[in-house]
Amino acid sequence: MTAIRLLLVDDDPLVRAGLRLMMGGAGDIEVVGEAADGAEVEDLVDRTRPDVVFMDVRMPGVDGLTATERLRTRPDAPQVVLLTTFHADELVLRALRAGAAGFVLKDTPPQEIVEAVRRVAAGDPVLSPTVTRQLIRHAAGAGPDDRRARARQRLAALSEREREVAVRVGRGLANAQIAAELFMSLATVKAHVSGILAKLQLNNRVQIALLAHDAGLLDEEAR
């Protein structure tokens, strides 16, 4: 099995050393580079070709959010996980909208951090349903008044069945739970999620959840 290639980005050398030590115990993860500033990320990605970038949100130069926004506009961009001390930071919401695959709190147990890298490399965002719902609720009052109209316009491209799946992604349900609720096979749910991502040009299911919330679909289902 090919090892997961990981790039570490944090301005604190002790944090980077701790993460490298942590990942060193996992035989399926290889740390291919380190950076102390978001300004270094794009060049390092070109040179090291990581599968996952593990990056601090707050850095004194180019912060992790700006670096994420720049990185995720590139073709074949690696997945990005943000490291933060804030559980529902508005800046983390900005990163998720930019295409980050999730975030990990700095006090997360080491084994869970290692598992987060594995999950993101496999295409699964590192947000539990509880955290997803909290982030969505936190986003509810933010942004311009026309956010709902823009979100509804984008979602108009979906079929009725895809909209049903999008709503359940917004509720934080896993694919197996969606399959049971909508009487679909797991393969069909996965196909619908892939179709939604492609049609709406989104990076991951967290962005589907945010868009469903912005459009008011979760509120409509609750009524």
Secondary structure, DSSP 8 states (H G I E B T S, - for coil): ---EEEEEE-S-HHHHHHHHHHHHT-TTEEEEEEESSGGGHHHHHHHH--SEEEEES--SSS-HHHHHHHHTTSTT--EEEEEES-SS-HHHHHHHHHT--EEEETTS-HHHHHHHHHHHHTT--B--HHHHHHHHHHHTT-S-TTHHHHHHHHHTTS-HHHHHHHHHHHTT--HHHHHHHHT--HHHHHHHHHHHHHHHT-SSHHHHHHHHHHTTHHHHHH-
